[in-house]
Each structure stands twice: as structure tokens, then as C-alpha cells.
Amino acid sequence: MRIYLSRPDISERDIEAVCEVLRSPDLSLGPKLVEFERAVAEYIGTKHAVAVNSGTSGLFLCMLALGIGPGDEVITTPFTFIATANCIMMVGAKPVFVDIDPVTLNIDPAKIESKITDKTKAIVPVEVFGNPAGFDKICQIAEKHNLTVIEDSCEALGSELNGRKAGTFGKMSTFAFYPNKQITTGEGGMILTDDDDLADMCISLRNQGRGKNAAWLSHERLGYNFRLSDINCALGIAQLSRIDEFKAKRKQVANWYQQMLADDNRLIVPAEADNCDVSWFVFVVRLARSFNRAQRDDVLQKMLADGIQVGNYFSPVHLQPFIADALGCEPADFPVTQAVSERTIALPFYNNLTKDDVAVVCSVLTSALDNL
């Protein structure tokens, strides 16, 4: 590849932070875990942060801590990473999909209430690609119907809506730190909440069900090994200290793409809403409605052949075979999601992408479009 889709931004300071832990006796459940949790809680503005080994584990533990299980329904979006729906099914509940807004690509608040039943227990909205637009309206609907919001903020570390940070809209929220995220711990996630009991429950569940202040081999409930090592946490602390720098770099790359592609009416180029400060996760353009999936796939193949790593974000969750079989979903069930997903192109996007790199990507994309 000439230009890769994603690359983490690892400094010598990050490497040294990891090495310091490796030279210590505290590789897990040590001081770096506590330090990382405190740093994330302070940055987001919540009372508690509970580190776990992935965003998926975080969402799963949120479900368990809130008592969501068999017979319950949880409203979510079909335009997201598979983990959002998987975590609902992992606790035995049923995901109920609501189609997305064609502009924000987030769950459409106007379509939520028609899907609420007496079995609905929660809403799991996703800040798709880091965009928090509409989350205030989603929370208003949840409050009206006495539903819990579990915020899937795995793509949105640092994003804000009306000055309010992503991760503070739900009763619980989860971030992820995979290598393509705003900051990385290699693998890892974080649960955020202001509720003491929910935080204590998640701390117990991530560590084999051990009770609060209990002895090492004392277990009060069924739990899991979802711990995040101090090695990962040390990297997270160092990365989080540069979050403002990372946000600025990613915003600059997004701006370059927006400027270079602004006049191409064959593309729908993402932009920030006036009331949003987006911490960009990926940069996904869409072909105009006059194009179809086969043409999109042709563009992807031409760009890959030219050494530009691209992808499609996202494949509809409701059409993943095991979910479609379990829920009886059809392609036409969510027409906006279907139309959007057939025309997405995720362009190379990471902190240290240069303006010249972006120009090359845009040139290859334009050429591929011309060839259609």
C-alpha cells in the first residue's frame, strides 16, 4: 500500500511509559489502572471510569449491570459496528433496530417512539464516526418513556454537542481504544457512569465477580476476566495526555478532504453540524444517490489497485447472517441504512496523514470516479 487506511500515533514517550511498567512488578491491577481511570473520568467529566479489555466488554457489562436480559428489548441502530448489537444479544435481550438520519447517520430520533413497547428497557445510540448530533433529542425521548440510555461512544472520544462531551449523555457510556481510535491502548475500553452502584458492579464483573473490598479468592457473583493490564493503561495515560493534539491533527486532515472534494457533486462529503465539535474517528464519503453498490465496489477496487487502502463503513448490522436469521430482517426494513451503506467509502485517515497524502487520495478517488 502507498497510503494505509489507518495508523496509530505512537511516540517515544508512549513506548517509554510501557517500558516503565514492564520494569515494575505491577503488570495488572496496579497503580496505572487507577491513574488511567481517573484521567479518563476527569477528561469526560463523570464520577467513575472502569477500564476493561475492550469496548465490546464495556457495553456487555453495562447491559449486565443494568439488569437487561431475556425478554427485554433494546433499541439501537443498524448502522454501526457489529459489537453494538452483539452485546444486546449476549445478555439474551433483543435488539430492535431504528433507521438512521440520512444526514447525521445516527439513529433517527423521529423514528424511535414507534418502536417502543412495554418490553423496551434501554436505548443504545452510537455517535457514528464521532458525530454526536441528535443525542440531546434521543435523551429527551428516553426520559419521556423512562428508558435508560447506554451511550456507545466507542468512536467519539473528545466529541461534544452544545459543549457537552460524548460519554455524558447516557446513564452509562463506553469508549474503545482500538488502534484506529482517537487514542489507543492496543486493545481496551472504558465504562463511564456517575452511579456508584453501577460502577461497583462493573468493577466486580470485570474481575471474576469479586465483591467490593473482598479477598482475592472471594467471589459474590458470576464474573468475567475483562481486566485491562497496567501495560495497556500506561499507554492510555500517555496517549490521553495528547488528546487535544490528536483532535487537532484529525480535524486538519478532515478539513483537507473537505476542501479538496467540496466541488465534486458525485460525492457526499461529511461535515460538522453547527452545534457539534466532532472528534473525527474516520472520514467516510458517500457516492451520490445516482450511483449503486456495484459502482461503489468498483471505485474501492480501483483505489486498492492504486495502493490506496479504503473500505466500506458500515455493512448493515441487521443483514449480518446470524442476526438476519435470528430476527427475520430484510434489506428493505431500513431503507436509509441500506442506501447509505451501499455507497460509503472510508478514505485513509489518521493523525499524521500529510496534505500531500490527502491530495494523492483525492486524485486517485477522482480518477476512479471518472472511470465509471
N, C-alpha and C positions, 0 to 999 in steps of 0.2 A: 504494500500500500504506500502511495505517496503521502496521503493525508488520512489519519485514522479518525474513527468516529468519536472516540473519547480517550482521554489520557488524564491520570491523576496528577496533581501538582505537589510533588514531594520534595521538600528542601533538606539540606544537610541538618538543619535544626530538628526536623521531624525524625530523621534517621538517628540522630544522637539521643533524642528523647526515648526512642525504643531501646536503644543500646543501654541506656541508664537502667531501665527496668531489668533487662537481661543480666546486668551485673548485680542486681539486688536479689534478695530471697523472696520477694513478693511478686510472683507472676500472675496470681489470680486472687480476687477478693482482698486486694491490698489498698494502699493509700491512693493510687492513681484512679481506681474505680470511683472512690468518693470524690476526688478532685474533679474528674470529668463530669460526674453527675451534677455537682454544684455549679460548674461552669455553664453547662447547657441550661439548667434551670434558671440561672441568673440571666443568661442571654435571652431566653424566650420570655421570661417573666412569670414563671409558675413556681409553686411552692416545692414541688417534688419532681425529680427526674430519676428514672430507674433504667439503668443500662442493661441491655440484653444483646444476644448474639446476632440479631437481625431485625429488620423492620417487620418481617413476617411474624417472628416470635412475639414482637411487641403487640401487634394487632391481635394475635391469638390470645395473649394474656389479658388484654383489655376485655375481650369477649368473656373470658372465664371470670375475671374479677367482677364484672357487672352481672354475672349470673345468667348470661344468654346461653340458650341451649336448645335441645329438641323441642319442636313445636313453635318456636319463635321465628319471626320474620325480621329481616334486617334490610332496609332499603339502601341501595348503593348504585354505582354507575357501571355500565357495561364497557365504558371506555377508560381502561386503567390496566395496570399490571395485574396479572392473574392472582397475586397474593391477596389482594383486597377481598375478592370473593372466596378464595380458598379458606381464609381464616373464619369466615362465617360458616362454611360447610364443615370445617374441622371441629367446631363445637356442636355440630348437629343441627344448626339452625338453617333457615332457607334464605338465600339471597333473593331479594326482589329488585329487579333492575328498573331504573328510570332513565329515559333517554336524555341526551345531553343538549346543552345550549349550543347552537351552531357557531357562535362567536367565541365564547369563553372556553368551550369544550368541556366544561364542568357539568355536573348533574344539573338539569334544568329545574330551578325551584318551582316554576309554574306547573310542573308535571308530577310533583311529589305527592300532593294531598290525595290524588285519585288512587294512589297505590297503598295508602294507609288502611290497615284493617285492625281488628281487635287483637290480632296476633303480632302486630308490629311492635318491636321493642326498642329499635335504635335506627339511626341513620349514619351511614359511613360515607361521607363525601370525601372526594380526593381533590387536592389542589393540583390539577393536571398540568404537568410541565412547569410547576412552580407558581401557577396563577391562582390567587385566592378569590377571584371575582365571584360574587354571589353568595359567599359564605355567611354574610350577615342575614340574608333572606332565608337561607336554609335553617339557621339557628332560630329565627323567628317562628318558622313553621314547626320546628321540633318543640319549642316551648309551648306553642299553642296546643299541641297534641300530647304533651307530657312525654316526649320521646328523648332518649339520650343520644347525643351526638358524639361519635367516636371519630375523631378527625385523622384521616390518613394524610399526614403531612410529609410523607417519605420523600416527596420531590420538591419540598418547598422551604427548606431551612433558610431563614432570613427574609422570606417574603412578608409583605404587610398589606393589609386592607384598611384604609382610613386610619393609618397609624397603628393598627393593632396587628401584632405578629401572628403569622400562621403558627398553629400549635396552641393557641389560647382560645379558640372558638368552641372546642368540644369539652365535654366533661373529662375526657381523656383524649390524648393525641399520641401519635407515634411518628418518629423520624427514622430515617435509614442512612447508613454511611457506607454504602457500596462504593467501589472506586470511581463510578461515573457521577456520584452525587457532589453537591457543593463542597462538602468536606468528607474525608474518608477515614475509616479505621480499618480498612481492608474488608472486613465483614463486621456488621454491628448495627445496633438500633438503640432507640431511647424512647421510653414511655414518659409522658408528661401529664401531671394532674395536680390540682390543688387539694384533692381529697386525701386526708391522712390514711383512712382505712383502705382505700383502693391502692395507694402506694405501698402500704404494708403487705397487702395481698399479693401484689405483683413481685415484690422482693422475695416473698416466700415461694411463690410459684416458679420463679426463675431458678431457684436453688433447692430443687427436690422437695419442696413443700415444708422446709424447715420453718418452725414458728419464730416469731419475733423474739430475739434475745435467747433463743433456745440453744442447747448444746449441739455439737457437731452432728451427732447421730440421732437427734430428736426430730421427728417429722410429724406434723399435725395434719397434713392433707396430701393428696396426690399432687406431685410437683414434677418439674422437668429440669433438665440441665440446659438452661438457656443463658448461662453466665457469659459475661464479656470479660476477657482477660485484661490484666493491667497493661500488657503489651499493646493491645488494641487501644486501651484508654489513653495511654501516653501519646500515641499518635493522634488520637482525637483531640486531646488538650492542645497540642501544638498546632494542629490544623484549625481548630476553632479560634485560636488567637489571631488568625489571619482571615477570618470570615469576611470582614469588610473589604479587604484587598481582593479576595476571591470574587465577591459580588461585583465589585467594580470592573474587574477583568472580564467577567462573563457578560456584564451589561455592555461593555465596549464591543465585544465580539458580536453580540446580538445587534447592536447599532450598525456595525459594518454590514452585516447581512441585510438589515432593513434598508439601508441606503442603497446598496448595490442592486437589490432586487425590487425596489419600490415601483419601478416603471414597467415591470413585466406583468401584463394583465392575464397571463396564463397561470399565475401563481397567487395564492392567498398567503400573505406573509404575516406572521404573528406580531402583535403589538401590545403594549401595556394600556390598560384602562386608566382613566384619569385619576381614579382613587386607589390605584394599586402600585405598589413597589414590588416588582417581580424579581425574585432571586432566581435567575434563569437556570433551569435544570438541563434541558435540551433545547435545540432550536429546530422546530418542525414546521416546514412549509407544506402547503397542500396545492395540488393541481386544481384548477378551476373546474366548475361543475360540468363543463363541456367534455372533460376527459374521463376515461374509465379506468378501471383497475388494471387491465392489460397494458394500457399505455403507461400508467404509473410504474408497473413492474418493468416495463421496457426501459424507462428512464433509470430505474435503480440498477439494472444490469449494465447499461451503458456507462454509468458513473463508476460502478465497481470495476469494469473492464479498463477504465482510465485511471485506476488506482485511487479513487476517492471512496472511502468506506462510508456507506449510507445504509439506512434501514427504514422499515415501516413501523410507525408508532401510532396506535397500538392495534393489534388484531382484536376484534371484538371478543370480550370475555364470554358473552352468552353463546358464542358459536364454538368455543373450545369443546372438543368432542364429549368429554365426560360431563361437562356442565349442560350442554345441549341435550344429552341423553337423560340426565337426571331431572331437568326442569322442563323439557319439551320445547326448548326455544327454537325459533325460526329466524332466518335472515331478515325478514320483513318486520319483525317485532319492534325493532328500534331503528327506524329509517335514518335518523340523523347520524347516529353512531355508524351505521352501515355505510352511508355516503361519505362520511369523513374518513373512516378507516381505509377505504379503498383508494384514497388519493393522497395519503400522507407520505412525506419524505423527510426523514430525520437527517439533517446535514451534520458534518463534523462540527463538534462543539466542545471546547474545553478552555481552561484558563489561558494557556499560553499559545493558543492559535494566533497567528500573526495576521495583519491586514493583507499581506501578500497571499497567505494561505487561503483566506476567505475569498480573495479575488479569483484564485485558481478554482476553488469550489464553484463559485458563481459562474465562471466561464464554462466549466465542464457541464454544469446543470443547464445553462442556456443552450449549449451545443446539443445536448441530449434532447431538449425540448424542440429545437429546430428540426432535428432528425425525425420527429414524429410527423 
